[in-house]
Amino acid sequence: MTQVASKKRLNLRKETVKVTAHFREQGSVLRGDAEAFCDGFEVEVQIESDEPPSTIQELVRLARRMCFTEVALTSQTPITVIATLNGNPLYQD
Protein backbone atom coordinates (compact mmCIF):
# COMPACT_ATOMS: atom_id res chain seq x y z
CA MET A 1 0.00 0.00 0.00
CA THR A 2 2.77 2.41 0.94
CA GLN A 3 4.57 1.80 -2.35
CA VAL A 4 1.42 2.51 -4.38
CA ALA A 5 0.62 5.60 -2.28
CA SER A 6 4.14 6.90 -2.87
CA LYS A 7 3.88 6.39 -6.64
CA LYS A 8 0.53 8.20 -6.66
CA ARG A 9 2.00 10.95 -4.43
CA LEU A 10 -0.63 10.43 -1.75
CA ASN A 11 -0.07 11.53 1.82
CA LEU A 12 -0.69 8.78 4.38
CA ARG A 13 0.03 9.56 8.02
CA LYS A 14 -0.37 6.01 9.20
CA GLU A 15 -1.13 2.65 7.67
CA THR A 16 -1.73 -0.61 9.49
CA VAL A 17 -2.52 -3.94 7.87
CA LYS A 18 -3.62 -6.85 10.03
CA VAL A 19 -3.85 -10.30 8.43
CA THR A 20 -5.54 -13.23 10.14
CA ALA A 21 -5.15 -16.64 8.53
CA HIS A 22 -7.43 -19.59 9.18
CA PHE A 23 -5.56 -22.90 8.86
CA ARG A 24 -6.42 -26.43 9.96
CA GLU A 25 -5.06 -29.95 9.66
CA GLN A 26 -6.69 -33.33 9.42
CA GLY A 27 -5.44 -36.87 9.20
CA SER A 28 -2.31 -38.36 10.66
CA VAL A 29 1.34 -37.83 9.86
CA LEU A 30 2.05 -41.34 11.19
CA ARG A 31 -0.56 -42.89 8.86
CA GLY A 32 0.68 -40.73 5.99
CA ASP A 33 -2.71 -39.18 5.28
CA ALA A 34 -2.18 -35.78 6.92
CA GLU A 35 -3.50 -32.79 5.00
CA ALA A 36 -3.34 -29.06 5.57
CA PHE A 37 -6.14 -26.67 4.67
CA CYS A 38 -6.40 -22.92 4.44
CA ASP A 39 -9.96 -21.81 5.07
CA GLY A 40 -9.27 -18.18 4.26
CA PHE A 41 -7.71 -14.90 5.26
CA GLU A 42 -9.09 -11.73 6.79
CA VAL A 43 -7.26 -8.52 5.93
CA GLU A 44 -7.99 -5.36 7.91
CA VAL A 45 -6.52 -2.15 6.49
CA GLN A 46 -6.48 0.98 8.66
CA ILE A 47 -5.36 4.24 7.06
CA GLU A 48 -5.01 7.72 8.49
CA SER A 49 -4.93 10.42 5.82
CA ASP A 50 -6.47 13.71 4.77
CA GLU A 51 -6.97 12.38 1.24
CA PRO A 52 -10.60 12.05 0.08
CA PRO A 53 -12.30 8.70 0.82
CA SER A 54 -12.69 7.97 -2.91
CA THR A 55 -8.92 8.42 -3.39
CA ILE A 56 -8.13 6.02 -0.54
CA GLN A 57 -10.70 3.53 -1.82
CA GLU A 58 -8.96 3.57 -5.22
CA LEU A 59 -5.58 3.23 -3.48
CA VAL A 60 -6.73 0.08 -1.68
CA ARG A 61 -8.18 -1.37 -4.89
CA LEU A 62 -4.98 -0.73 -6.85
CA ALA A 63 -2.70 -1.94 -4.04
CA ARG A 64 -4.62 -5.23 -3.93
CA ARG A 65 -4.16 -5.66 -7.68
CA MET A 66 -0.41 -5.07 -7.27
CA CYS A 67 0.05 -7.32 -4.21
CA PHE A 68 2.22 -10.28 -5.23
CA THR A 69 0.98 -12.37 -2.31
CA GLU A 70 -2.72 -11.82 -2.99
CA VAL A 71 -2.25 -12.49 -6.70
CA ALA A 72 -0.37 -15.73 -5.96
CA LEU A 73 -3.01 -16.89 -3.48
CA THR A 74 -5.98 -16.14 -5.71
CA SER A 75 -4.69 -17.38 -9.05
CA GLN A 76 -3.36 -20.61 -10.51
CA THR A 77 0.30 -19.97 -9.66
CA PRO A 78 2.54 -22.92 -10.61
CA ILE A 79 4.76 -24.31 -7.87
CA THR A 80 7.84 -26.43 -8.49
CA VAL A 81 9.33 -28.37 -5.58
CA ILE A 82 12.82 -29.86 -5.83
CA ALA A 83 14.22 -31.72 -2.82
CA THR A 84 17.74 -33.06 -2.35
CA LEU A 85 19.23 -35.34 0.27
CA ASN A 86 22.92 -34.89 1.00
CA GLY A 87 23.27 -33.06 -2.32
CA ASN A 88 21.58 -35.83 -4.32
CA PRO A 89 18.24 -35.42 -6.09
CA LEU A 90 15.43 -36.87 -4.01
CA TYR A 91 12.12 -35.51 -5.20
CA GLN A 92 10.73 -33.21 -7.85
CA ASP A 93 7.15 -32.19 -8.43
Backbone as a chain_set.jsonl record, in Angstrom:
{"seq": "MTQVASKKRLNLRKETVKVTAHFREQGSVLRGDAEAFCDGFEVEVQIESDEPPSTIQELVRLARRMCFTEVALTSQTPITVIATLNGNPLYQD", "coords": {"N": [[0.823, -1.175, 0.0], [1.896, 1.248, 0.847], [3.89, 1.635, -1.068], [2.391, 1.967, -3.423], [0.914, 4.229, -2.723], [2.989, 6.082, -2.513], [3.891, 6.184, -5.182], [1.644, 7.318, -6.336], [1.739, 9.72, -5.187], [0.409, 10.25, -2.749], [-0.593, 11.313, 0.483], [-0.127, 9.621, 3.328], [-0.632, 9.344, 6.727], [-0.556, 7.299, 8.544], [-0.505, 3.779, 8.353], [-1.872, 0.647, 8.768], [-1.861, -2.808, 8.519], [-3.565, -5.681, 9.158], [-3.426, -9.119, 9.185], [-5.23, -12.05, 9.335], [-5.022, -15.455, 9.372], [-6.676, -18.493, 8.585], [-6.129, -21.642, 9.319], [-6.079, -25.245, 9.178], [-5.643, -28.686, 10.115], [-5.937, -32.116, 9.124], [-6.198, -35.671, 9.506], [-3.422, -37.991, 9.793], [0.009, -37.764, 10.45], [1.589, -39.959, 11.028], [0.126, -42.07, 9.865], [0.327, -41.241, 7.318], [-1.563, -39.791, 5.95], [-2.009, -37.139, 6.402], [-3.258, -33.853, 5.977], [-3.195, -30.416, 5.048], [-5.121, -27.459, 5.361], [-6.281, -24.352, 4.149], [-8.55, -22.15, 5.21], [-9.11, -19.567, 4.676], [-8.46, -15.979, 4.628], [-8.42, -13.0, 6.547], [-8.22, -9.62, 6.017], [-7.431, -6.616, 7.41], [-7.392, -3.271, 6.869], [-6.15, -0.264, 7.981], [-6.137, 3.148, 7.654], [-4.773, 6.358, 8.031], [-5.323, 9.525, 6.91], [-5.538, 12.628, 5.1], [-6.522, 12.578, 2.617], [-9.173, 12.362, 0.156], [-11.987, 10.127, 0.732], [-12.706, 8.619, -1.585], [-10.334, 8.592, -3.027], [-8.65, 7.122, -1.35], [-10.039, 4.743, -1.324], [-9.67, 3.939, -3.984], [-6.911, 3.679, -3.911], [-6.608, 1.444, -2.185], [-7.869, -0.523, -3.745], [-6.179, -0.592, -6.022], [-3.723, -1.231, -4.82], [-4.269, -3.801, -3.905], [-4.49, -5.135, -6.348], [-1.867, -5.033, -7.135], [-0.506, -6.53, -5.301], [1.74, -8.987, -4.737], [1.496, -11.288, -3.141], [-1.3, -11.612, -2.697], [-2.15, -11.94, -5.346], [-0.796, -14.325, -5.996], [-2.026, -16.102, -4.218], [-4.671, -16.108, -5.059], [-4.778, -16.943, -7.658], [-3.965, -19.298, -10.295], [-1.141, -20.184, -9.609], [1.827, -21.639, -10.633], [3.752, -24.114, -8.907], [6.919, -25.339, -8.236], [8.613, -27.972, -6.786], [11.669, -29.002, -5.583], [13.588, -31.372, -4.096], [16.506, -32.275, -2.27], [18.774, -34.728, -0.969], [21.459, -34.84, 1.026], [22.825, -33.543, -1.006], [22.069, -34.97, -3.251], [19.666, -35.613, -5.824], [16.293, -35.991, -4.792], [13.526, -35.666, -4.872], [11.09, -34.389, -7.058], [8.581, -32.229, -8.089]], "CA": [[0.0, 0.0, 0.0], [2.77, 2.412, 0.941], [4.566, 1.803, -2.354], [1.424, 2.508, -4.379], [0.624, 5.6, -2.278], [4.139, 6.897, -2.873], [3.883, 6.388, -6.636], [0.528, 8.202, -6.661], [1.998, 10.947, -4.429], [-0.635, 10.432, -1.749], [-0.07, 11.525, 1.822], [-0.687, 8.777, 4.376], [0.03, 9.563, 8.016], [-0.369, 6.013, 9.198], [-1.13, 2.653, 7.667], [-1.733, -0.61, 9.488], [-2.522, -3.936, 7.87], [-3.621, -6.85, 10.033], [-3.853, -10.3, 8.434], [-5.539, -13.226, 10.136], [-5.147, -16.641, 8.527], [-7.428, -19.591, 9.182], [-5.556, -22.905, 8.864], [-6.416, -26.432, 9.958], [-5.058, -29.951, 9.659], [-6.688, -33.329, 9.416], [-5.444, -36.874, 9.196], [-2.308, -38.364, 10.663], [1.344, -37.83, 9.859], [2.052, -41.341, 11.187], [-0.557, -42.892, 8.86], [0.681, -40.73, 5.994], [-2.712, -39.176, 5.278], [-2.182, -35.781, 6.918], [-3.503, -32.79, 4.997], [-3.341, -29.064, 5.575], [-6.138, -26.675, 4.673], [-6.398, -22.923, 4.442], [-9.963, -21.81, 5.069], [-9.269, -18.178, 4.264], [-7.711, -14.897, 5.264], [-9.095, -11.729, 6.792], [-7.262, -8.521, 5.933], [-7.985, -5.357, 7.91], [-6.522, -2.152, 6.493], [-6.478, 0.985, 8.664], [-5.356, 4.238, 7.064], [-5.015, 7.724, 8.494], [-4.928, 10.416, 5.82], [-6.465, 13.713, 4.771], [-6.975, 12.379, 1.241], [-10.602, 12.05, 0.078], [-12.301, 8.697, 0.817], [-12.687, 7.974, -2.907], [-8.922, 8.419, -3.387], [-8.134, 6.019, -0.542], [-10.705, 3.534, -1.821], [-8.96, 3.57, -5.217], [-5.581, 3.226, -3.479], [-6.735, 0.076, -1.68], [-8.182, -1.37, -4.895], [-4.979, -0.728, -6.848], [-2.704, -1.938, -4.036], [-4.624, -5.229, -3.927], [-4.159, -5.664, -7.681], [-0.411, -5.067, -7.273], [0.054, -7.317, -4.206], [2.218, -10.276, -5.235], [0.975, -12.371, -2.309], [-2.72, -11.82, -2.994], [-2.248, -12.49, -6.701], [-0.366, -15.726, -5.956], [-3.009, -16.893, -3.484], [-5.98, -16.136, -5.711], [-4.686, -17.382, -9.052], [-3.355, -20.61, -10.509], [0.296, -19.973, -9.658], [2.536, -22.922, -10.608], [4.762, -24.313, -7.87], [7.842, -26.432, -8.486], [9.334, -28.367, -5.576], [12.822, -29.861, -5.827], [14.224, -31.715, -2.817], [17.735, -33.062, -2.353], [19.232, -35.338, 0.271], [22.923, -34.886, 1.0], [23.275, -33.059, -2.318], [21.581, -35.831, -4.319], [18.238, -35.422, -6.093], [15.432, -36.87, -4.007], [12.121, -35.506, -5.201], [10.734, -33.214, -7.85], [7.154, -32.193, -8.428]], "C": [[0.877, 1.252, 0.0], [3.462, 2.69, -0.385], [3.631, 2.429, -3.385], [1.093, 3.957, -4.01], [1.759, 6.539, -2.661], [4.152, 7.203, -4.371], [2.762, 7.328, -7.066], [0.645, 9.555, -5.949], [0.858, 11.288, -3.459], [0.01, 10.538, -0.378], [-0.822, 10.638, 2.812], [0.076, 9.043, 5.66], [0.359, 8.236, 8.684], [-1.117, 4.948, 8.405], [-0.84, 1.394, 8.472], [-2.509, -1.673, 8.729], [-2.42, -5.127, 8.805], [-4.179, -8.012, 9.216], [-4.06, -11.446, 9.415], [-5.772, -14.386, 9.181], [-5.877, -17.735, 9.294], [-6.94, -20.901, 8.556], [-6.084, -24.04, 9.734], [-5.732, -27.643, 9.337], [-6.058, -31.066, 9.91], [-5.868, -34.527, 8.973], [-4.282, -37.047, 10.14], [-1.002, -38.393, 9.883], [1.849, -39.27, 9.921], [1.395, -42.28, 10.172], [-0.2, -42.461, 7.443], [-0.471, -40.097, 5.25], [-3.008, -37.761, 5.792], [-2.362, -34.797, 5.767], [-3.623, -31.463, 5.721], [-4.359, -28.317, 4.716], [-6.021, -25.215, 5.085], [-7.847, -22.545, 4.157], [-10.182, -20.342, 4.734], [-8.406, -17.223, 5.064], [-8.66, -13.727, 5.494], [-8.022, -10.65, 6.792], [-7.97, -7.245, 6.37], [-6.977, -4.249, 7.63], [-7.023, -0.901, 7.207], [-5.547, 2.069, 8.146], [-5.764, 5.549, 7.726], [-4.457, 8.654, 7.441], [-5.958, 11.514, 5.666], [-6.956, 13.614, 3.329], [-8.472, 12.052, 1.244], [-10.85, 10.54, 0.149], [-12.254, 7.984, -0.538], [-11.252, 7.717, -3.376], [-8.323, 7.24, -2.633], [-8.773, 4.701, -0.971], [-10.011, 3.038, -3.094], [-7.55, 3.076, -4.896], [-5.637, 1.771, -3.019], [-7.001, -0.887, -2.841], [-6.93, -1.643, -5.729], [-3.883, -1.498, -6.11], [-2.997, -3.438, -3.995], [-4.274, -5.851, -5.273], [-2.659, -5.822, -7.868], [0.27, -5.9, -6.19], [0.436, -8.701, -4.718], [1.616, -11.44, -4.445], [-0.486, -12.65, -2.624], [-2.912, -12.416, -4.386], [-1.867, -13.967, -6.708], [-1.412, -16.602, -5.277], [-4.331, -17.049, -4.223], [-5.937, -16.581, -7.164], [-4.039, -18.767, -9.117], [-1.845, -20.436, -10.697], [1.011, -21.325, -9.608], [3.603, -22.944, -9.508], [5.615, -25.517, -8.262], [8.593, -26.71, -7.199], [10.443, -29.329, -5.981], [13.485, -30.099, -4.481], [15.48, -32.519, -3.086], [18.032, -33.638, -0.979], [20.73, -35.516, 0.162], [23.469, -34.508, -0.374], [22.8, -33.893, -3.485], [20.085, -35.596, -4.55], [17.392, -36.46, -5.366], [14.01, -36.852, -4.537], [11.947, -34.272, -6.061], [9.285, -33.317, -8.24], [6.848, -30.865, -9.082]], "O": [[0.63, 2.195, -0.752], [3.606, 3.846, -0.784], [4.033, 3.32, -4.133], [1.003, 4.815, -4.888], [1.515, 7.668, -3.087], [4.393, 8.339, -4.779], [2.906, 8.056, -8.049], [-0.222, 10.419, -6.082], [0.411, 12.431, -3.363], [1.042, 9.919, -0.118], [-1.996, 10.868, 3.101], [1.305, 8.974, 5.677], [1.41, 8.074, 9.304], [-2.199, 5.183, 7.868], [0.31, 1.116, 8.813], [-3.661, -1.469, 8.347], [-1.326, -5.532, 9.197], [-5.257, -7.913, 8.631], [-3.183, -11.766, 10.217], [-6.619, -14.309, 8.29], [-5.71, -17.877, 10.505], [-7.285, -21.229, 7.42], [-6.484, -23.826, 10.879], [-5.303, -27.614, 8.184], [-6.911, -30.971, 10.792], [-4.954, -34.4, 8.159], [-4.163, -36.351, 11.148], [-0.921, -38.969, 8.798], [2.47, -39.75, 8.972], [2.049, -43.196, 9.672], [-0.396, -43.211, 6.486], [-0.38, -39.881, 4.041], [-4.118, -37.254, 5.634], [-1.708, -34.899, 4.729], [-4.09, -31.396, 6.857], [-4.441, -28.52, 3.504], [-5.702, -24.9, 6.231], [-8.309, -22.61, 3.018], [-11.319, -19.917, 4.529], [-7.731, -17.595, 6.023], [-9.589, -13.505, 4.718], [-7.022, -10.767, 7.501], [-8.975, -6.844, 5.783], [-5.842, -4.295, 8.105], [-8.184, -0.52, 7.057], [-4.325, 1.929, 8.193], [-6.947, 5.809, 7.948], [-3.274, 8.593, 7.108], [-7.115, 11.352, 6.054], [-7.718, 14.465, 2.871], [-8.985, 11.523, 2.23], [-10.024, 9.757, -0.317], [-11.798, 6.843, -0.611], [-10.993, 6.722, -4.053], [-7.575, 6.448, -3.206], [-8.113, 3.662, -0.978], [-9.793, 1.836, -3.251], [-7.053, 2.154, -5.543], [-4.803, 0.96, -3.422], [-6.403, -1.962, -2.897], [-6.657, -2.785, -6.096], [-3.192, -2.323, -6.708], [-2.075, -4.252, -4.045], [-3.807, -6.988, -5.322], [-2.218, -6.648, -8.667], [1.499, -5.974, -6.157], [-0.429, -9.494, -5.089], [1.266, -12.466, -5.027], [-0.87, -13.806, -2.801], [-3.748, -13.3, -4.576], [-2.536, -14.776, -7.351], [-1.656, -17.726, -5.716], [-5.035, -18.039, -4.022], [-6.97, -16.591, -7.834], [-3.623, -19.32, -8.099], [-1.338, -20.532, -11.814], [0.831, -22.081, -8.653], [4.257, -21.94, -9.223], [5.089, -26.583, -8.58], [9.148, -25.797, -6.587], [10.194, -30.341, -6.636], [13.895, -29.156, -3.805], [15.526, -33.338, -4.004], [17.597, -33.104, 0.041], [21.216, -36.256, -0.693], [24.452, -35.083, -0.843], [23.103, -33.554, -4.629], [19.327, -35.403, -3.599], [17.727, -37.644, -5.33], [13.364, -37.895, -4.642], [12.574, -33.239, -5.825], [8.817, -34.371, -8.67], [5.703, -30.61, -9.453]]}, "num_chains": 1, "name": "protein.A"}
